[in-house]
């Protein structure tokens, strides 16, 4: 019997693989803390603000190059949409190599950039952050890895902690208090498991047990009896799955379904989008499960505009380019001289992005407003809408 890992290898062009890479790639992370004077220059908001955009380009990987185009085009859309702000957006293509990203950032700084937007991968973002310290420039990375956040580095990507906290918080409000965690034993699974455990503790719930599995059918099969027993005996209220790798969710939920376990026994929930790819919606095991997703109304409008302008659909992560430029433009447009330093970037009210409201935290991580959705007879149903502001949402 071949392993799930082998199946995943054949899907390297899928968006989910890029997202997983963003989560686990990191080395020598900068400190999570921040103290002392604000990082980043002050600007004259009446003048054009130079923003350097570091995106994948010429990598030889079709998916990465598509993502690079999406980030660039989305950022240009945001610059064009800016009201009362002049954004001088300059695009610098890079390869996934750290040296390429650092060289692009150093060139941008020499040419007068006031802030760096990008790069994509966590290890490159960390390297760029270290390189930009002497230039007193902030880096808004597209990574979702919180390990690199802090100092002059922010992560714009939606973190596992955001998703886990949103789902657990909603679950607790619905009366769920006992959670069983099921997670992969790879780096992404470990990061996801840590986020779930933290969210459970912070929301006053209980982690009643954990089941770890390797990326193989045999390993998943081995944990099914224990998960089934916990669900059928009434020991748990919910089963929270990381299911980061593409092939895990279909197989895991199928085996649980075959064992007679569904969300009617213990509420299924997951860290990943259960509606992508669309074929997943027809799987018997995912029916009734919960997952988090962005504000779909704003996202659909963006996709329609993008397709009309560029003749193709944007990459799933491409809207981060819009969000980054839109945040800077909002601050500049309001006449904020701190638009590219830590004072402005971490304003509590946050920003309105394509994926909903978000804000950058002083420790370099982010908070995003997301909806809770379920799958009902093969259709996505939003059961708790995404907030449109941070007021009263418990952030």
C-alpha positions as CSV (number, residue, x, y, z in Angstrom):
1,X,0.0,0.0,0.0
2,X,1.5,3.3,-1.0
3,X,1.7,6.2,1.4
4,X,-0.2,9.4,1.5
5,X,3.2,11.2,1.3
6,X,3.7,9.8,-2.2
7,X,0.3,11.1,-3.3
8,X,1.2,14.6,-2.0
9,X,4.4,14.6,-4.0
10,X,2.5,14.5,-7.2
11,X,0.6,17.6,-6.2
12,X,3.4,20.1,-5.8
13,X,1.6,22.6,-8.1
14,X,-1.3,22.9,-5.7
15,X,-1.7,26.0,-3.6
16,X,-1.9,24.1,-0.4
17,X,1.7,22.8,-0.9
18,X,2.9,26.4,-1.1
19,X,0.9,27.3,2.0
20,X,2.4,24.5,3.9
21,X,5.9,25.5,2.8
22,X,5.3,29.0,4.1
23,X,4.4,27.6,7.5
24,X,7.4,25.4,8.1
25,X,10.3,27.0,6.4
26,X,12.3,29.1,8.9
27,X,15.8,29.4,10.3
28,X,17.3,31.6,12.9
29,X,14.1,33.5,13.7
30,X,14.2,37.0,14.9
31,X,12.9,37.8,18.4
32,X,9.2,37.8,19.1
33,X,9.5,40.7,21.4
34,X,9.7,44.4,20.5
35,X,10.9,47.2,22.7
36,X,12.6,50.6,22.3
37,X,11.9,53.3,19.6
38,X,9.6,52.7,16.6
39,X,11.2,50.8,13.8
40,X,10.9,52.3,10.3
41,X,11.1,55.9,9.0
42,X,8.6,58.6,9.1
43,X,7.3,59.8,5.8
44,X,5.8,62.9,4.2
45,X,2.3,61.5,3.4
46,X,1.8,64.3,0.7
47,X,4.6,62.8,-1.4
48,X,4.8,59.4,-3.2
49,X,5.8,56.6,-0.8
50,X,8.1,54.0,-2.4
51,X,7.1,50.4,-1.6
52,X,9.3,47.5,-2.7
53,X,7.4,44.3,-3.6
54,X,9.5,41.1,-3.5
55,X,7.7,38.3,-5.3
56,X,8.6,34.9,-6.9
57,X,9.6,35.3,-10.6
58,X,11.5,33.2,-13.1
59,X,11.6,30.3,-10.7
60,X,10.8,27.6,-13.2
61,X,7.9,26.5,-11.0
62,X,4.6,27.3,-12.7
63,X,2.7,27.6,-9.4
64,X,5.3,29.9,-7.8
65,X,5.4,32.1,-10.9
66,X,1.6,32.3,-11.0
67,X,1.6,33.2,-7.3
68,X,4.2,35.9,-8.1
69,X,2.1,37.3,-10.8
70,X,-0.9,37.3,-8.5
71,X,0.9,39.1,-5.7
72,X,2.2,41.7,-8.2
73,X,-1.1,42.3,-9.9
74,X,-3.0,42.4,-6.7
75,X,-0.6,45.0,-5.2
76,X,-1.0,47.1,-8.3
77,X,-4.8,47.0,-7.9
78,X,-4.4,48.2,-4.3
79,X,-2.1,51.0,-5.4
80,X,-4.6,52.1,-8.0
81,X,-7.5,51.9,-5.5
82,X,-5.6,54.1,-3.0
83,X,-7.5,57.2,-2.0
84,X,-5.5,60.2,-1.0
85,X,-2.2,58.2,-1.2
86,X,0.5,58.0,-3.8
87,X,2.1,54.6,-3.8
88,X,5.3,54.2,-5.8
89,X,5.2,50.4,-6.2
90,X,8.3,48.8,-7.5
91,X,8.4,45.0,-8.1
92,X,11.6,42.9,-7.5
93,X,11.4,39.3,-8.7
94,X,13.3,36.8,-6.6
95,X,13.9,33.1,-6.5
96,X,13.2,31.0,-3.4
97,X,16.8,31.3,-2.4
98,X,17.6,33.5,0.6
99,X,20.4,35.3,-1.2
100,X,18.1,36.3,-4.1
101,X,15.6,37.9,-1.7
102,X,18.3,39.7,0.3
103,X,19.9,41.0,-2.9
104,X,16.5,42.3,-4.1
105,X,15.8,44.0,-0.8
106,X,19.2,45.6,-0.6
107,X,18.7,47.0,-4.2
108,X,15.3,48.3,-3.2
109,X,16.7,50.0,-0.1
110,X,19.4,51.6,-2.1
111,X,16.8,52.9,-4.6
112,X,14.8,54.6,-1.8
113,X,12.3,52.0,-0.6
114,X,10.5,53.0,2.6
115,X,9.2,49.5,3.4
116,X,9.6,46.0,2.0
117,X,6.5,44.0,1.1
118,X,7.4,40.3,0.8
119,X,9.2,38.0,0.3
120,X,7.2,34.7,0.2
121,X,9.1,32.1,2.1
122,X,9.8,32.3,5.8
123,X,13.5,31.7,5.7
124,X,14.0,34.4,3.0
125,X,11.8,36.8,5.0
126,X,13.9,36.2,8.1
127,X,17.1,36.8,6.1
128,X,15.6,40.0,4.6
129,X,14.5,41.2,8.0
130,X,18.0,40.8,9.3
131,X,19.5,42.5,6.3
132,X,17.1,45.5,6.6
133,X,17.8,46.3,10.2
134,X,20.6,48.6,9.4
135,X,18.4,50.4,6.9
136,X,15.7,50.8,9.5
137,X,13.1,49.3,7.2
138,X,10.1,47.1,8.1
139,X,9.4,43.8,6.2
140,X,5.8,42.7,5.7
141,X,6.3,39.1,4.7
142,X,3.8,36.9,2.9
143,X,4.7,34.1,5.2
144,X,2.3,32.7,7.8
145,X,5.1,31.4,10.1
146,X,5.0,33.2,13.5
147,X,8.5,31.9,14.3
148,X,10.0,34.6,12.2
149,X,7.8,37.4,13.4
150,X,9.1,40.2,15.6
151,X,11.6,43.1,15.4
152,X,11.2,44.5,11.9
153,X,9.5,41.4,10.4
154,X,5.7,40.9,10.2
155,X,3.8,38.0,8.7
156,X,0.7,38.8,6.6
157,X,-0.3,35.1,5.9
158,X,-3.1,33.7,7.9
159,X,-1.6,31.8,10.8
160,X,-2.6,28.5,12.3
161,X,-3.1,30.3,15.6
162,X,-5.8,32.6,14.0
163,X,-7.7,29.6,12.6
164,X,-7.4,27.5,15.8
165,X,-8.5,30.3,18.0
166,X,-11.5,31.2,15.8
167,X,-12.7,27.7,15.7
168,X,-12.2,26.9,19.4
169,X,-13.7,30.2,20.5
170,X,-16.8,29.5,18.4
171,X,-17.0,25.9,19.6
172,X,-16.9,26.9,23.2
173,X,-19.7,29.4,22.6
174,X,-21.7,26.4,21.2
175,X,-21.1,24.4,24.4
176,X,-18.1,22.3,23.3
177,X,-15.5,22.0,26.0
178,X,-13.6,18.7,25.5
179,X,-11.3,18.5,22.4
180,X,-9.4,15.5,20.9
181,X,-6.6,16.6,18.6
182,X,-5.5,14.6,15.6
183,X,-2.3,15.8,13.9
184,X,0.4,14.8,11.5
185,X,3.9,14.1,12.8
186,X,5.6,16.4,10.2
187,X,6.8,20.0,10.9
188,X,3.5,21.6,9.7
189,X,1.5,19.2,11.8
190,X,3.6,20.0,14.9
191,X,3.1,23.7,14.4
192,X,-0.6,23.2,13.9
193,X,-0.9,21.0,16.9
194,X,0.8,23.7,19.1
195,X,-1.6,26.3,17.8
196,X,-4.6,24.1,18.6
197,X,-3.4,23.3,22.1
198,X,-2.8,27.0,22.8
199,X,-6.2,28.0,21.5
200,X,-7.9,25.3,23.7
201,X,-6.1,26.6,26.8
202,X,-6.8,30.2,26.1
203,X,-10.5,29.7,25.6
204,X,-11.0,27.7,28.8
205,X,-11.6,24.3,27.1
206,X,-9.9,21.0,27.8
207,X,-7.6,19.0,25.6
208,X,-8.7,15.5,26.5
209,X,-6.4,13.6,24.3
210,X,-4.2,13.6,21.2
211,X,-3.6,11.2,18.4
212,X,-0.5,11.6,16.2
213,X,-0.1,9.9,12.8
214,X,2.5,9.7,10.1
215,X,1.7,10.6,6.4
216,X,0.7,7.1,5.5
217,X,-2.5,5.2,5.3
218,X,-1.3,2.6,7.7
219,X,-0.5,5.2,10.4
220,X,-3.9,6.8,10.1
221,X,-5.6,3.4,10.2
222,X,-3.8,2.7,13.5
223,X,-5.3,5.6,15.3
224,X,-8.9,5.2,14.0
225,X,-9.9,2.7,16.8
226,X,-8.8,5.1,19.6
227,X,-10.5,8.1,18.0
228,X,-13.7,6.0,17.4
229,X,-13.8,4.9,21.0
230,X,-13.4,8.4,22.3
231,X,-16.2,9.7,20.1
232,X,-18.6,6.8,20.7
233,X,-18.1,6.7,24.5
234,X,-19.0,10.4,24.9
235,X,-15.6,11.3,26.2
236,X,-15.1,14.2,23.8
237,X,-17.2,17.0,22.2
238,X,-15.0,17.7,19.2
239,X,-12.2,16.3,17.0
240,X,-9.8,19.0,15.8
241,X,-7.7,17.8,12.9
242,X,-4.6,19.5,11.5
243,X,-4.9,17.7,8.1
244,X,-2.4,20.1,6.5
245,X,-1.3,17.7,3.7
246,X,-3.7,17.5,0.8
247,X,-4.3,13.7,1.0
248,X,-4.8,13.5,4.7
249,X,-8.3,15.0,5.1
250,X,-10.1,12.8,2.6
251,X,-8.5,9.6,3.9
252,X,-8.8,10.4,7.6
253,X,-12.5,11.5,7.4
254,X,-13.3,8.5,5.1
255,X,-11.9,6.0,7.6
256,X,-13.7,7.7,10.5
257,X,-16.9,7.6,8.4
258,X,-16.4,3.9,7.7
259,X,-16.1,3.4,11.5
260,X,-19.4,5.1,12.0
261,X,-17.9,8.4,13.4
262,X,-19.1,11.7,12.1
263,X,-19.8,15.3,13.4
264,X,-23.0,14.0,14.9
265,X,-20.8,12.1,17.4
266,X,-18.1,14.7,18.0
267,X,-17.9,17.9,16.1
268,X,-15.2,17.6,13.3
269,X,-13.1,20.8,12.7
270,X,-9.9,21.5,10.9
271,X,-7.1,24.0,10.4
272,X,-7.3,23.9,6.6
273,X,-9.9,25.0,4.0
274,X,-12.2,22.0,3.6
275,X,-13.8,23.5,0.4
276,X,-10.5,23.5,-1.6
277,X,-10.4,21.6,-4.0
278,X,-14.1,21.7,-4.7
279,X,-14.2,17.9,-5.1
280,X,-13.8,17.6,-1.3
281,X,-17.3,18.9,-0.8
282,X,-18.8,15.6,-1.9
283,X,-16.9,13.5,0.6
284,X,-19.2,11.8,3.1
285,X,-16.8,12.2,6.0
286,X,-16.5,16.0,5.8
287,X,-20.3,16.7,5.9
288,X,-21.1,18.7,9.0
289,X,-17.5,19.6,9.7
290,X,-16.3,23.1,10.6
291,X,-13.5,25.2,9.1
292,X,-12.6,28.8,8.9
293,X,-12.5,30.9,5.7
294,X,-12.1,34.6,4.7
295,X,-15.0,37.0,4.1
296,X,-16.4,35.4,1.0
297,X,-18.2,38.5,-0.3
298,X,-15.1,40.6,-0.4
299,X,-13.0,37.8,-1.9
300,X,-15.5,37.1,-4.7
301,X,-15.6,40.8,-5.7
302,X,-11.8,40.8,-5.8
303,X,-11.6,37.6,-7.9
304,X,-14.1,39.0,-10.4
305,X,-12.2,42.3,-10.7
306,X,-8.8,40.5,-11.0
307,X,-10.1,38.1,-13.7
308,X,-11.5,41.0,-15.7
309,X,-8.3,42.9,-15.5
310,X,-5.7,40.1,-16.1
311,X,-7.5,37.4,-17.9
312,X,-6.9,34.7,-15.3
313,X,-7.9,33.8,-11.8
314,X,-5.6,35.0,-9.0
315,X,-3.7,32.5,-6.9
316,X,-5.3,31.6,-3.6
317,X,-2.6,33.6,-1.7
318,X,-2.3,36.4,-4.3
319,X,-4.7,38.7,-2.4
320,X,-2.0,39.2,0.3
321,X,-0.3,41.6,-2.1
322,X,-3.4,43.7,-2.1
323,X,-3.7,43.6,1.7
324,X,-0.2,44.7,2.2
325,X,-0.4,47.7,-0.1
326,X,-3.9,48.6,1.0
327,X,-2.8,48.8,4.7
328,X,0.1,51.1,3.8
329,X,-2.2,53.2,1.5
330,X,-4.8,53.6,4.2
331,X,-2.3,55.0,6.6
332,X,-0.7,57.3,4.0
333,X,-4.1,58.5,2.8
334,X,-5.1,59.5,6.3
335,X,-2.0,61.7,6.5
336,X,-0.2,59.5,8.9
337,X,3.5,60.2,8.9
338,X,4.0,56.9,10.7
339,X,2.5,54.9,7.8
340,X,5.6,52.6,7.4
341,X,6.8,52.4,10.9
342,X,5.7,50.3,13.8
343,X,3.4,53.0,15.3
344,X,1.2,53.1,12.2
345,X,1.4,49.5,11.1
346,X,0.2,48.2,14.5
347,X,-2.8,50.5,14.9
348,X,-5.5,48.6,17.0
349,X,-8.3,49.3,14.5
350,X,-6.4,47.3,11.8
351,X,-7.2,47.4,8.1
352,X,-9.8,46.2,5.6
353,X,-8.3,43.7,3.3
354,X,-9.5,41.4,0.5
355,X,-9.7,38.5,3.0
356,X,-11.5,40.6,5.6
357,X,-10.3,42.7,8.5
358,X,-6.9,42.2,9.8
359,X,-4.4,43.9,12.0
360,X,-0.7,43.5,12.7
361,X,0.3,42.8,16.3
362,X,3.3,44.5,18.0
363,X,5.1,41.0,18.1
364,X,4.9,40.8,14.3
365,X,2.1,38.3,14.0
366,X,-1.4,39.2,12.8
367,X,-5.0,38.7,13.7
368,X,-7.7,38.2,11.0
369,X,-11.4,38.2,11.1
370,X,-12.7,34.9,9.6
371,X,-16.1,33.2,9.1
372,X,-17.0,29.7,10.3
373,X,-18.4,27.5,7.7
374,X,-19.7,23.9,7.4
375,X,-20.4,21.5,4.6
376,X,-24.1,20.5,4.2
377,X,-25.0,18.1,1.4
378,X,-22.0,19.1,-0.6
379,X,-22.5,22.8,-0.2
380,X,-20.5,25.4,1.9
381,X,-22.7,27.1,4.4
382,X,-21.5,30.0,6.6
383,X,-22.7,29.5,10.1
384,X,-20.9,32.4,11.8
385,X,-20.1,35.4,9.5
386,X,-16.7,37.1,9.5
387,X,-16.6,40.3,11.6
388,X,-16.2,43.5,9.7
389,X,-14.3,45.2,12.6
390,X,-12.4,44.3,15.7
391,X,-14.7,46.0,18.1
392,X,-16.4,43.5,20.5
393,X,-15.0,40.5,18.7
394,X,-12.8,39.4,21.5
395,X,-9.5,40.1,19.9
